[in-house]
Amino acid sequence: MSTKPQLSFWQIWNMCFGFLGIQFGFALQNANVSRIFQTLGASMDDIPVLWIAAPLTGLIVQPIVGYLSDRTWTRLGRRRPYFLVGAVLATLALFFMPNSPTLWIAAGLLWVLDASINISMEPFRAFVGDQLPTQQRASGYAMQSFFIGVGSVIASLLPWLLAQAGIGNTAGPGEVPDTVRYAFYVGGAVLMLAVGWTVLRTREYPPDVLRAHDTTPRLARRPLDAARALRSGGAWLVAGVVVAGVVWQFALDKQLYILAALLAAYGIALVAASRMRLERALAQIVGDLHDMPAEMRKLAVVQFFSWFALFAMWIYTTAAVTQVHFGSTDTSSALYNDGANWVGVLFAAYNGFAALAAIAIPWMVRRIGLRLSHLVNVTLGGLGLLSFLLIRDPHWLLLSMVGVGFAWASILSLPYALLSDSVPAEKMGVFMGIFNFFIVIPQLVAASLLGFLLKHFFGGQPVQALTIGGISLIVAGLCVLRVREPQVGAATVAAN
């Protein structure tokens, strides 16, 4: 057989259900980690660099896990062992993080939590490509988006719901409120149970069956051009050293060293890969990154500006709303904690609106295509973030979240549709990991630059980070017009 058999609705439901748990943990992290850091004494200038754990672990972990899972076969299958290991570690991190006695222990647990979530998340993306025929892949990603929305809504609302139920929402200086602690406990349990359901209720194709079903042309396994890679790697390394020198010479913000390290690290990886045999993992990953298709390069720019904006929102919304809309920066005050809980409601709202947007997006694609649909959606998100400057009543911020929800639903689906059906089954994991680079690199750049920009150009006002994010989303929408629209991808999305 050259075509995989179609799966039933409930089979797709079971294989995607674990995403509910993963997103539960991810949403709790996004909505509450800045709050935990501030409670434990982090200054506003330090929060971006403390958040660097999230993108950096994704940058390192996802391609490695993708490469390894492509080559794994056990009694649990190909991807499911990684689901399970990541879920166990993430659950433990969720249980311990709100009880961190110091800021640096909390920062370390964020590294553990995000690495663990990435260990589970990357194989879930490849799992859809493994298990479903081409005509059902959009339905599989749509189901994942549904569970992303449901998990995010409930998890983001948890502290607020617990406060409404009478759980203590304030604590002494340096102590995390009970609402946040109990929300993390619930999140850990949901994550473990949901992933466990997928592990137990699904089966995977053995490698030989996957190869038999694969209709994508096999990619030639060719090494990097050693001389070219050496020159490119040297140039990137020199660029990193120069940036670091400029930061040191002019006493610029220390977070800009992160940007210098990123440039140098890519240069070192290119140089190292050029001197390795093709069979080595680093050589294959860097080679695939270096020689990725032209359309993937164009999508990389779209992803950069999209995820730069999202990271700005995740880091600074709590500080912006508590300061501007609730009038408090005192983390032990009732006003601050009411505002922080309201941010959880806002984050739940944009995920809820994203679930509704997922119904509208196929209709949009049928009428105006993938590219224009993405342009409209991310522009709505950009306007939503820009509106934080104008709105003063926090309840009206729910209207801002409508636009953010459309952007979020689009970012989770349409870039994948634009790139669909171009990756062979044997390298599905590693290419999904490489595509993730363009999600995490902008977050690392944001962690490097946002604190510097706010401090030197925007008077340290966190709401201005949301302004930067809004502009970035609009730029992402304009950049998507450069990407060629595959007719097969458009038809597949429209049909679903």
C-alpha positions, 0 to 999 in steps of 0.5 A: 500500500502506498496510502495509509488507511484513514483513521476514525474521529475517535482514533484521531481524538485519542492520538491528540488527547495528550496535547490537552495535558501538554498545553495545560502545563504550557499555559500555566507556565505562560500565565504565571511564571512572571508572577512567580519570578516577581513574587520571589524578588525578580526586577522587571529588567531581569525577567526576560533573561530568566525566561530564556529557559523556555526558548533555549531548551526548545532550541536544543531539545526539539531537534535532538528529540526529533532526530532520536525519535526518527530512529527509535522503535520500542515496545511503546513505539516510536514517539510514545516513549518520549511523550511519557518521559516528558510528561513524568518530568514536567509533572514533577516540575509543576509540583515543585515550582510554586514551592521554590524557596528562591528565585534561582531555584524557580528559574532552574525549575523553569528549565526543567519544566520547559525541557520536559514539555518540549520532549513531549511536544515535538514528537506529538507534531511528528506523530500526526505526520506518522499516523495520518494520510495526507488528506487527514493531516489538517484534521489532526492538526486541527484536533491538536489546536482544539485541545490546545484551546481547551487546555489553555482556557482551563489552565489560564483560568485556574488561579482566578477560579480558585480565588472565586472558590475562596482559596487564598489569593495573597501571601506574605512577601516572597511567598506564592499564593495558594491559588497559584500553587494549587493550580500547578498541582492540578496542572501536573495531574492533568498533564500526566493523565492526558498524556498517559491516555494517548500512550495507552490508547494509540498504536504506531506504525513500525518503521518498515510500514511507514516506509511502505506508506511514504509517498514523499520523495526521499531526500538525498543524504549529502554532506555539507560542503566543508569549505563553504560551511567553514567560511559561513561558520567562521563568519557567524562566529566572528559576528558573535564575537563582534557583537559581544565586544560592542556590548562590553565596550559600550556597557550595553545591557548584559542581556545582549550577550545572549544575542552574541552567544546565539550568533557564535553558537551557530557558527561553531555548530557549522564548523563542527558539522562540516568536519563530521561524518554524515551519520553524526546527528549534529552533521545531519541536523545542521546540514538539513538546517543549512540546506532547507527549502526556499519556502521554509526560509521565507516562512522562517521570517514569518515565524520570527516576527510572530513568535517575537510578538507572542513572547513579548505578550507572555513575558510582559502582560502581567506587569503591564496589566497590574501596573497600568490597569490595576495600578499596583507593582507591589506583588504582595498587594491585593490589587496586584494579585487581582490583576495577575489573576485577570491576566489568567482570564485574558489568556484563557479568553484568547485561547477560547477565541482561538478555538472559535477562530479555528472554525472560521479559518477554513472558511477564510482559506476557501475564499481568500487563500492561506496567505491572505488568511494569515495576514488578516489573522495576525493583523487582528492580533497586532491591533489587539496588542496595540489596543492595550495602550488605549484601553484603561478598563481591564474588562474591555481588554477581553475585546483585545483578546479576540484579535490575539485569539485569531492570530494564535489559531492562525500561527498554530496552523497556517504556517504548517499548511503552507509547508505541508506534505514536503517532509519525508516520513523518515525525517519527519521528527528532525524537520519538525524540530528544525522548523521549531528553530523559527519559533524559539530563536525569536524568543531568544532574541526577544529575551535579549532585546526587550529589556534593553529596548524598554530600559533605554527607549520606553522608560521601563514601561512594560506596556510598551513591550506589547506595542512592540509585539503588536507591530511585530505581528503586523510585520509577520502578516506582510512577510507571509505574502512572500511565501508561495501558496501550495494549491494542495495545502490550500485544498487540504485545509479548506476541505477540513 
